[in-house]
Amino acid sequence: MEVAMNRRTVVAGLAILGVVALVYMEMNGGFPGASRVTPTPVITASDFDNLVVASGTLLPSRRANLAFRIPGMATQVMVTAGDVVKEGDLLVRLEAGELEAALAGAKASLAVAQASLAELKAGASREEIAVSQASLEAAKAQLSRVNAGPTAEDTAIARANLVRAEANLRGAQSAYDGVKGMANAGMLPESHAMNQATMDLDIARSQYDRLVKGATAEEIRVAEASVLVAQAGLDRVKAGARTEAVAVGQARVDQVQAAVRQAQAALASASLTAPFAGAVAAVNINPGETVGAGVAVITLGDLANLRLETDDLSETSVGKVKVGQIVAVAFEALPARDFKGKVTRIAPIATQKQGGTNYTVTVDVEGLDPSLLWGMTGHIEINTKQ
């Protein structure tokens, strides 16, 4: 490229000298013996004012320094520098045991929430309705018994229990009378038997008296309340889940589904994949190494679409350049060849470089030679009047 640029410099210098010589000859009558004619200049000094020259770098139109969003230890590095990959190909994977466990737990919780919601929507089974119906019938029967009072049979049974308890107490009393004069009478079996017989008689008498008197107002209210509770339970079972309960169940499912998506995203963050098809330019990690979030580990570029980018244009030069202008291009790697390009983009904002304010200009080059590689230096010339 140095040879090509020197050639252009020499040509430009000779052109200037030619202009000077023509002006000199015009002022001195031209060449001896020659007729006076008006020369046609090949180049003028103003042409140099219209020429924009800059150097740039050959870069992929799509390129990226890829990094993980989370820190971790690399377990697999699937590529090496120079590999060609497709969009979505796995490049590097981090250790993800905890993230996998979190996802499995979230999926299990989702299954439980979905089952609960399905049960709510399905309503009660026939067995559940039958149980509630039986509870209601039992409560009604109890209320009927309370209201009806004791039957003759119930009274006879209670009276028989009372008579039996009285007889048992008399027998126990007789046995105790035979030993009550002893010093340790309270410790003897006869004493314990008499105490037990006394309590049994009190219970039998209380049951008989309550049965004869009939149910109290409080017992009737309790029985009636039991019927109401049983009826409400049956109605609730037959009606199925309330709208509010279904809404709560659905909200729970939605919440757990969000947790599953979050866990899936976290697990996906442990895998670095290619965002586009291209070639791997650099791999900056090995298996077993720990990497921090945001640290570039893979450099990827689309080598099928290289373009020349230059940030050498000053604010005075960039004003002369427009998108679509034709560009003469030369590369240092191929100094004997000239290429033609076109300005495709002018950066809308400046970049600060040492010595001034510059703008980045992108040039698409026609017929790039396959030997031209990412990062090679190119030089451009733009005649802004063309």
C-alpha positions in Angstrom: 0.0 0.0 0.0 2.9 2.3 0.7 4.0 1.9 -2.9 0.5 2.6 -4.1 0.2 5.7 -2.0 3.7 6.9 -3.1 2.6 6.4 -6.7 -0.4 8.6 -6.2 1.7 11.3 -4.4 4.2 11.3 -7.3 1.3 11.6 -9.9 -0.2 14.5 -7.9 3.1 16.2 -7.7 3.8 15.9 -11.4 0.3 17.2 -12.1 1.0 20.3 -10.0 4.4 20.8 -11.8 2.6 20.5 -15.1 0.2 23.2 -14.2 3.0 25.5 -13.1 4.9 24.8 -16.4 1.9 25.6 -18.5 1.3 28.8 -16.7 5.0 29.8 -17.2 5.0 29.0 -20.9 1.8 30.9 -21.4 3.3 34.0 -19.8 6.5 33.6 -22.0 5.0 32.9 -25.3 4.9 29.1 -25.2 7.4 26.7 -26.6 9.8 28.1 -29.2 8.5 27.8 -32.7 5.2 26.5 -31.6 1.9 28.1 -32.4 0.0 29.6 -29.5 -2.8 27.4 -28.4 -4.9 27.3 -25.2 -3.8 24.2 -23.3 -6.4 21.9 -21.6 -5.2 21.2 -18.1 -5.6 17.6 -16.8 -5.9 18.7 -13.2 -6.2 21.9 -11.3 -5.2 22.9 -7.8 -8.9 23.0 -6.8 -9.1 19.2 -7.4 -6.9 18.7 -4.4 -9.3 20.7 -2.3 -12.0 18.3 -3.3 -10.0 15.2 -2.5 -10.6 13.5 0.9 -8.0 10.9 1.9 -8.2 8.6 5.0 -7.1 5.3 6.4 -9.4 2.7 7.9 -9.7 -0.9 9.1 -11.5 -3.8 7.4 -14.2 -5.0 9.8 -17.2 -7.4 9.7 -20.5 -5.6 9.2 -21.8 -7.6 12.2 -19.4 -8.3 15.0 -19.7 -8.8 18.8 -17.7 -9.4 21.9 -19.9 -12.0 23.7 -20.2 -12.2 27.5 -22.3 -14.0 30.1 -24.9 -12.1 32.1 -24.0 -14.1 35.2 -20.7 -15.2 36.8 -19.7 -18.8 36.8 -17.2 -21.5 36.0 -16.9 -22.8 32.4 -17.6 -26.5 32.1 -17.6 -26.7 28.3 -15.9 -24.5 25.6 -17.3 -25.7 22.3 -15.3 -23.6 19.8 -11.8 -22.4 19.0 -10.6 -19.4 17.0 -11.4 -19.8 13.4 -14.5 -22.0 13.8 -17.5 -21.1 11.7 -20.8 -21.2 13.6 -24.5 -20.9 12.9 -26.9 -18.7 14.7 -27.9 -20.4 17.9 -24.9 -22.7 18.1 -23.6 -23.3 21.7 -20.3 -21.6 22.3 -19.6 -21.9 26.1 -21.6 -23.4 29.0 -21.2 -22.6 32.7 -21.8 -24.9 35.6 -25.5 -24.8 36.3 -26.5 -27.4 38.9 -28.3 -25.0 41.2 -30.1 -23.3 38.3 -31.3 -26.7 37.0 -32.6 -27.6 40.5 -34.4 -24.3 40.8 -36.1 -24.9 37.5 -37.2 -28.4 38.5 -38.6 -27.0 41.8 -40.5 -24.3 39.9 -42.0 -26.9 37.5 -43.1 -29.1 40.4 -44.8 -26.2 42.1 -46.6 -25.4 38.8 -47.9 -28.9 38.5 -49.4 -28.7 42.0 -51.0 -25.3 41.3 -52.4 -26.5 38.1 -53.9 -29.6 39.7 -55.5 -27.6 42.5 -57.0 -25.2 39.9 -58.4 -28.2 37.9 -59.9 -29.6 41.0 -61.6 -26.3 41.8 -63.0 -26.0 38.3 -64.2 -29.7 38.3 -66.3 -29.3 41.5 -67.2 -32.0 44.0 -67.2 -35.7 43.2 -70.3 -37.9 43.7 -68.6 -39.4 46.8 -68.1 -36.0 48.4 -71.7 -35.0 47.7 -72.9 -38.4 49.3 -70.8 -37.8 52.4 -72.2 -34.3 52.8 -75.8 -35.6 52.3 -75.2 -38.3 55.0 -73.9 -35.7 57.4 -77.1 -33.6 56.9 -79.3 -36.6 57.4 -77.5 -37.5 60.7 -77.9 -34.0 62.0 -81.6 -34.0 61.2 -82.1 -37.3 62.9 -80.4 -36.0 66.0 -82.6 -32.9 66.0 -85.7 -35.1 65.7 -84.6 -37.2 68.7 -83.9 -34.1 70.8 -87.3 -32.6 70.0 -89.2 -35.9 70.4 -87.8 -36.6 73.9 -86.9 -40.0 75.2 -88.7 -43.1 74.1 -90.2 -45.7 76.5 -87.3 -48.0 75.6 -84.7 -45.3 76.3 -86.4 -44.6 79.7 -86.5 -48.3 80.5 -82.9 -48.7 79.7 -81.9 -45.7 81.8 -84.0 -47.0 84.7 -82.4 -50.4 84.5 -79.0 -48.9 84.5 -79.9 -46.9 87.6 -81.3 -50.0 89.5 -78.2 -51.9 88.6 -75.9 -49.2 89.8 -77.8 -49.0 93.1 -77.5 -52.8 93.6 -73.8 -52.7 92.8 -73.3 -49.9 95.4 -75.2 -51.9 98.1 -73.0 -55.0 97.4 -69.8 -52.8 97.5 -71.0 -51.2 100.7 -71.6 -54.5 102.4 -68.1 -55.7 101.5 -66.5 -52.5 102.7 -68.4 -52.7 106.0 -66.6 -56.0 106.7 -63.1 -54.3 106.5 -63.7 -50.7 107.4 -62.5 -51.3 111.0 -59.0 -52.2 109.8 -56.2 -49.7 110.0 -55.4 -49.9 106.3 -59.1 -50.1 105.1 -58.7 -47.3 102.6 -56.0 -49.3 100.8 -58.0 -52.5 100.4 -59.9 -53.5 97.2 -63.2 -53.3 99.0 -62.6 -49.6 99.5 -61.8 -49.0 95.8 -64.8 -51.1 94.7 -67.2 -49.0 96.9 -65.8 -45.7 95.4 -66.2 -46.9 91.9 -69.8 -48.1 92.6 -70.6 -44.7 94.1 -69.5 -42.9 90.9 -71.3 -45.3 88.6 -74.5 -44.7 90.5 -74.1 -40.9 90.2 -73.7 -41.2 86.5 -76.7 -43.5 86.1 -78.9 -41.3 88.2 -77.8 -38.2 86.2 -78.5 -39.9 82.8 -81.9 -41.1 84.0 -82.9 -37.7 85.4 -81.8 -35.9 82.2 -83.7 -38.4 80.0 -86.8 -38.0 82.1 -86.7 -34.2 82.0 -86.1 -34.1 78.2 -83.7 -31.9 76.1 -82.8 -28.5 77.3 -83.3 -25.4 75.2 -79.5 -25.2 74.7 -79.4 -28.8 73.5 -82.2 -28.1 71.0 -80.3 -25.0 69.7 -77.1 -27.0 69.3 -79.0 -29.7 67.3 -80.6 -27.1 65.1 -77.2 -25.4 64.4 -75.8 -28.8 63.4 -78.5 -29.2 60.8 -77.8 -25.7 59.4 -74.1 -26.3 59.2 -74.6 -29.7 57.5 -77.1 -28.1 55.0 -74.6 -25.3 54.2 -71.8 -27.8 53.6 -74.0 -29.8 51.2 -75.0 -26.7 49.3 -71.4 -25.6 49.0 -70.3 -28.9 47.7 -73.1 -29.0 45.1 -72.5 -25.4 44.0 -68.8 -26.1 43.2 -66.0 -23.6 43.6 -66.8 -19.9 44.0 -65.7 -17.5 41.3 -63.3 -15.9 43.8 -61.7 -19.2 44.7 -61.2 -20.0 41.0 -59.6 -16.6 40.5 -57.3 -17.1 43.4 -56.3 -20.5 42.0 -55.7 -19.1 38.5 -53.6 -16.3 40.0 -51.5 -18.9 41.8 -50.9 -20.8 38.5 -49.9 -17.5 36.8 -47.5 -16.7 39.6 -45.8 -20.0 39.4 -45.6 -20.0 35.6 -43.8 -16.7 35.9 -41.4 -18.3 38.3 -40.8 -21.1 35.8 -40.0 -18.6 33.0 -37.7 -16.8 35.3 -35.9 -20.0 36.2 -35.7 -21.0 32.6 -34.2 -17.6 31.7 -31.6 -18.0 34.5 -30.6 -21.4 33.3 -30.4 -20.1 29.7 -28.0 -17.4 31.0 -25.5 -20.2 31.8 -25.2 -21.0 28.0 -23.5 -18.6 25.6 -24.9 -19.0 22.0 -24.1 -17.4 18.7 -26.4 -14.4 18.1 -25.7 -14.6 14.4 -23.8 -16.8 11.9 -20.1 -16.0 11.6 -16.6 -16.9 12.4 -15.0 -17.1 15.9 -12.2 -14.6 16.0 -11.0 -15.1 19.6 -11.7 -17.4 22.6 -10.7 -16.0 25.9 -11.8 -18.8 28.3 -10.9 -22.4 29.0 -12.9 -25.1 30.8 -12.5 -24.8 34.6 -11.9 -21.1 34.5 -14.3 -18.7 36.3 -15.6 -15.7 34.5 -17.4 -12.6 35.7 -20.6 -11.2 34.3 -20.0 -8.9 31.4 -16.5 -10.1 30.7 -16.0 -10.8 26.9 -15.1 -14.5 26.3 -15.8 -14.9 22.6 -15.3 -12.5 19.7 -17.6 -13.3 16.7 -17.8 -11.7 13.3 -19.7 -12.1 10.0 -16.7 -12.6 7.7 -19.0 -12.9 4.7 -19.7 -9.2 4.9 -16.5 -7.2 5.5 -16.5 -3.4 5.1 -14.0 -0.6 5.6 -14.4 1.7 8.5 -12.4 4.8 9.1 -12.5 7.3 11.9 -9.9 9.6 10.3 -12.2 12.1 8.8 -12.1 15.5 10.6 -15.1 17.7 11.0 -13.9 19.8 8.0 -13.5 16.8 5.8 -16.6 14.9 6.7 -18.8 17.8 5.6 -17.7 17.1 2.0 -18.6 13.4 2.1 -22.1 12.1 1.4 -23.6 8.7 1.4 -23.5 7.1 -2.0 -20.2 8.7 -3.1 -17.8 6.5 -5.0 -14.5 5.7 -3.2 -11.1 4.6 -4.5 -9.8 2.0 -2.1 -6.4 0.4 -1.7 -5.2 -2.1 0.8 -1.7 -2.5 2.2 -1.9 -6.2 1.9 -2.5 -5.9 -1.9 -0.6 -2.8 -2.9 -0.8 -3.6 -6.6 -4.6 -3.7 -6.8 -7.1 -0.9 -6.7 -10.7 -1.4 -5.5 -13.9 0.6 -5.8 -16.2 1.3 -3.0 -19.2 3.3 -1.9 -19.9 5.4 1.2 -22.8 3.6 3.0 -22.9 5.3 6.4 -21.6 8.5 8.1 -21.7 8.4 11.9 -24.2 11.0 13.2 -21.9 11.8 16.2 -18.2 12.5 16.5 -15.6 10.4 18.2 -12.9 12.2 20.2 -9.4 11.3 19.0 -6.0 12.7 19.9 -5.5 15.9 17.8 -9.2 16.6 17.0 -12.8 15.7 16.5 -13.3 12.9 14.0 -16.3 11.1 12.4 -16.5 7.4 11.4 -17.4 6.7 7.8 -18.3 3.2 6.5 -17.4 2.1 3.0 -18.7 -1.0 1.2 -16.0 -2.4 -1.1 -16.8 -4.2 -4.4 -15.1 -7.5 -5.2 -13.0 -8.0 -2.0 -10.2 -10.5 -2.5 -10.6 -13.6 -0.2 -7.1 -12.9 1.1 -8.2 -9.7 2.7 -8.9 -10.4 6.4 -10.5 -8.8 9.4 -8.4 -6.0 10.8 -6.4 -5.3 7.7 -5.6 -1.6 6.9 -7.1 0.1 3.9 -6.9 3.6 2.4 -9.6 5.6 0.7 -9.7 8.6 -1.7 -13.0 10.4 -2.3 -13.3 13.0 -5.0 -16.2 14.9 -3.5 -17.0 16.7 -6.8 -17.9 13.5 -8.5 
